Amino acid sequence: MERRKLGKLSEVGVIGLGVEHLKKKAHEEIVEVIREAIRLGVNYLDLIWSYPHVITAIGDGLKGNRDKVTLAAHLGSCYRGDKYIRSRTVNRCRETFEEVLDNLETGNVDIINLHYLSEKDWKKVFEPGGILDLARDLVDEGKARSIGASTHDISILRRIAPIPEINSVMFQVNMVNHRLTDRDEVLKMCMDNGKGIVAMKPFAKGKLLRPKKKEKMASYTTGGIRMEARIPVSMTSAKCLHYVLSQPGVSVTVPGAANLEELRDCVNYVNVPLDEKTYDSELEELFLNEIS
């Protein structure tokens, strides 16, 4: 698998794995997906959830291979019962993060992401004594190697770009937001400031993998664009991934996989001949077929 530098961290494979779609899976299914991902050469895992049953299963899947994988956890992704919540309370964020480490049975993660940043809670994250200070403390304590940030908002990405201690950023990059105002400029800004770019939602939450279907694209899958379009019949996962990995500064993309078949399809991208993953006609058709 091709590898690229992720900011100041070591190189990672261009196809990573997001675990969003594993939260309702049985323990053994999660373990199986994680083990197969590592076997196939995936070495970047994004751990968006903090649910104990998910994290414990991931930890079991990692046993004996922790040193082969770059782990990214999210500071602020918490839970109440079986419901996801986003927290900006320092004590709650620390408590949940420590629990994640315990359930993974590891002493640290490689990246601690400031989770799902928005204009609304910017101050709570970046003010003295806020979540950024907590992240700094966790790095100083050896519980994380670097600080990252995730956002669905291009204006937030622009604000993060010049902050030197943030090593990597996570943002939606996919064909649907090809025309998102200032996207490429801001991605280049992040790249010029030494940040690795982790591209999430490469399939726009699976919508791009439904050929011939008329699909509505929600803004949270695209970084701000709302669009309805008919998906080109020739669209493939390899074309979507090639598009993402061709954009400015992208180090790794993290498609979600709910099972072994989806995982293997994503990783097989590296074996697809270049002429079969060229995406120009699909990109043109996608916007030609946009429904007003």
C-alpha positions in Angstrom: 0.0 0.0 0.0 1.2 3.5 -0.8 2.2 5.5 2.3 2.2 9.2 3.0 3.6 11.4 5.7 0.9 12.5 8.3 2.2 15.9 9.4 5.1 15.2 11.8 4.1 11.6 12.5 5.5 8.6 10.6 4.0 7.6 7.2 0.6 5.9 7.1 -1.2 3.9 4.4 -3.4 5.9 2.2 -6.4 3.7 3.0 -7.3 3.9 6.6 -10.4 2.6 8.5 -13.2 4.5 10.2 -15.2 2.5 12.7 -18.5 4.5 12.5 -20.4 1.6 11.0 -19.2 -1.0 13.5 -21.0 0.4 16.6 -24.0 -2.0 16.2 -21.9 -5.1 15.3 -21.2 -8.0 17.6 -17.9 -8.3 19.4 -16.4 -11.0 17.2 -17.5 -9.2 14.0 -15.6 -6.0 15.1 -12.5 -8.1 16.1 -12.6 -9.8 12.7 -12.7 -6.5 10.7 -9.9 -5.0 12.7 -7.6 -8.1 12.3 -8.3 -8.3 8.6 -7.6 -4.6 8.1 -4.2 -5.0 9.7 -3.5 -8.1 7.7 -4.3 -6.1 4.5 -1.9 -3.4 5.4 -4.3 -0.8 6.9 -2.3 1.0 9.6 -4.5 4.1 10.4 -7.6 3.6 12.6 -10.0 6.4 13.4 -11.8 5.7 16.7 -14.6 8.1 16.7 -16.7 6.2 19.2 -16.0 5.8 22.9 -18.7 3.1 23.5 -17.0 0.5 25.8 -18.2 -2.5 23.8 -16.8 -1.0 20.5 -13.5 0.0 22.0 -13.0 -3.3 23.9 -13.6 -5.2 20.6 -11.1 -3.0 18.7 -8.6 -3.5 21.5 -9.0 -7.3 21.1 -8.6 -7.0 17.4 -5.3 -5.0 17.9 -3.7 -7.5 20.3 -0.2 -8.3 19.2 -0.3 -5.5 16.6 -0.6 -2.2 18.4 2.9 -1.1 17.3 1.8 -1.5 13.6 -1.1 0.9 13.8 -1.6 4.6 14.1 -4.6 5.2 16.4 -6.6 8.4 16.5 -9.1 8.9 19.3 -11.5 11.8 19.7 -11.4 14.1 22.8 -15.0 15.1 23.3 -16.7 12.1 21.7 -18.6 10.7 24.8 -21.7 8.7 25.5 -24.6 8.5 27.9 -26.1 5.1 28.1 -26.3 3.9 24.5 -26.4 7.4 23.0 -23.5 9.4 21.6 -23.0 12.9 23.1 -20.4 15.5 22.4 -18.9 17.0 25.5 -16.8 20.1 26.1 -16.4 19.5 29.8 -12.8 18.9 30.7 -13.4 16.4 33.5 -15.9 14.4 31.3 -13.6 14.4 28.3 -10.6 13.2 30.4 -12.6 10.5 32.2 -13.9 9.2 28.8 -10.5 9.3 27.2 -8.9 7.4 30.1 -11.7 4.8 29.8 -10.9 4.4 26.1 -7.2 3.7 26.9 -8.3 1.2 29.5 -10.7 -0.6 27.2 -8.1 -0.6 24.4 -5.6 -2.0 26.9 -2.9 0.4 25.7 -1.1 3.2 27.4 -1.5 5.8 24.6 -2.9 6.8 21.3 -1.0 8.4 18.4 -3.4 11.2 17.8 -5.9 12.9 20.1 -8.4 14.7 18.0 -10.3 17.8 19.2 -13.6 16.4 18.3 -16.1 17.9 15.9 -15.1 21.6 16.2 -17.7 24.3 15.4 -17.9 28.0 15.7 -20.5 27.6 18.5 -18.1 25.9 20.9 -14.7 27.3 19.6 -14.2 29.3 22.8 -14.8 26.3 25.1 -12.2 24.3 23.3 -9.5 27.0 22.9 -9.9 29.2 26.0 -7.4 28.7 28.8 -8.3 25.6 30.8 -10.3 24.2 27.9 -10.1 21.1 25.8 -7.0 22.1 23.9 -5.2 22.5 27.3 -6.4 19.1 28.3 -5.0 17.6 25.0 -1.7 19.3 25.8 -1.7 17.7 29.2 -2.4 14.3 27.8 0.5 14.6 25.4 2.8 15.7 28.3 1.6 12.7 30.2 2.6 10.4 27.4 -1.0 9.3 26.7 -1.0 10.8 23.2 1.8 11.5 20.7 0.2 14.4 18.9 -2.9 16.7 18.7 -5.3 16.7 15.8 -8.7 18.3 15.1 -11.8 17.2 13.3 -14.5 19.5 11.9 -17.3 19.6 9.4 -16.9 23.4 8.8 -14.5 24.8 6.2 -14.3 28.1 8.2 -13.1 26.2 11.2 -10.5 24.4 9.1 -9.2 27.8 8.0 -8.9 28.9 11.6 -7.1 25.7 12.6 -4.5 25.8 9.8 -2.0 28.2 11.4 -2.1 26.7 14.9 1.3 25.1 15.1 0.7 22.4 17.7 -2.2 20.8 15.8 -0.4 18.2 13.6 -3.4 16.8 11.6 -6.9 17.8 10.6 -9.9 15.7 9.6 -12.4 17.0 7.1 -14.9 15.7 4.5 -13.3 15.4 1.1 -15.3 13.8 -1.7 -16.7 14.3 -5.2 -19.8 16.1 -3.9 -17.8 18.9 -2.3 -15.6 19.4 -5.4 -17.1 22.8 -5.9 -17.1 23.8 -2.2 -16.0 27.4 -2.0 -12.4 27.8 -0.9 -12.0 24.0 -0.2 -8.8 23.5 -2.1 -7.3 26.8 -0.9 -7.9 25.8 2.7 -6.5 22.3 2.2 -3.4 23.8 0.7 -3.2 26.2 3.7 -3.2 23.2 6.0 -0.6 21.5 3.9 1.6 24.5 3.8 1.4 24.7 7.6 2.7 21.1 7.9 -0.6 19.5 8.8 -1.5 16.0 7.6 -5.0 15.9 6.2 -7.3 12.9 7.0 -10.2 12.8 4.5 -13.4 11.5 6.0 -16.7 10.7 4.2 -15.0 9.7 0.9 -18.3 8.1 -0.3 -20.5 10.9 1.2 -21.9 8.4 3.7 -22.4 5.8 1.0 -24.5 7.9 -1.3 -21.9 8.0 -4.0 -22.0 4.2 -4.2 -25.6 3.9 -5.4 -25.4 4.1 -9.2 -28.5 5.4 -11.0 -30.1 6.4 -7.8 -31.3 10.0 -7.1 -29.6 10.9 -3.8 -29.8 13.9 -1.4 -26.5 14.8 0.0 -26.6 16.3 3.5 -24.2 19.1 4.4 -22.6 17.1 7.2 -21.3 14.6 4.6 -19.9 17.3 2.4 -18.5 20.1 4.5 -21.4 22.5 3.7 -22.9 21.7 0.3 -26.5 20.4 0.1 -27.1 18.7 -3.2 -29.4 16.3 -4.9 -28.1 14.4 -7.9 -28.4 11.2 -9.8 -25.3 9.0 -9.3 -23.5 8.0 -12.5 -23.9 4.4 -13.4 -20.1 4.1 -13.9 -19.3 5.3 -10.3 -17.1 2.9 -8.3 -15.5 3.0 -4.8 -12.0 3.0 -6.5 -12.9 6.2 -8.4 -14.2 7.9 -5.3 -11.1 7.0 -3.4 -8.8 8.0 -6.2 -10.5 11.4 -6.3 -10.1 11.9 -2.6 -6.4 10.9 -2.6 -5.7 13.2 -5.5 -6.8 16.3 -3.6 -4.3 18.8 -2.1 -2.5 17.6 1.0 -4.6 14.5 1.7 -2.5 11.9 3.6 -5.1 9.2 4.3 -8.7 8.6 3.8 -10.9 6.7 6.3 -13.8 5.0 4.6 -16.1 3.2 7.0 -16.6 -0.5 6.7 -19.4 -2.4 8.3 -18.1 -5.9 7.3 -15.2 -7.7 5.6 -16.6 -7.3 2.1 -16.7 -3.5 2.4 -13.2 -3.5 4.0 -11.7 -5.6 1.2 -13.4 -3.5 -1.5 -11.8 -0.3 -0.1 -8.3 -1.8 0.4 -8.5 -3.3 -3.1 -8.3 0.3 -4.4 -4.5 -0.1 -4.4 -4.7 -3.0 -6.9 -7.1 -1.3 -9.4 -5.3 -0.1 -12.6 -5.1 3.7 -13.0 -7.3 3.8 -16.1 -10.1 2.0 -14.1 -10.1 4.5 -11.3 -9.8 7.7 -13.3 -12.9 9.7 -12.3 -13.2 12.7 -14.6 -16.3 11.6 -16.5 -18.1 10.6 -13.3 -17.3 14.0 -11.7 -18.6 15.8 -14.7 -21.8 13.7 -14.9 -22.5 14.1 -11.2 -22.8 17.8 -11.5 -24.5 17.8 -14.9 -27.1 15.6 -13.3 -27.5 17.8 -10.2 -31.2 18.3 -9.5 -32.2 21.9 -8.9 
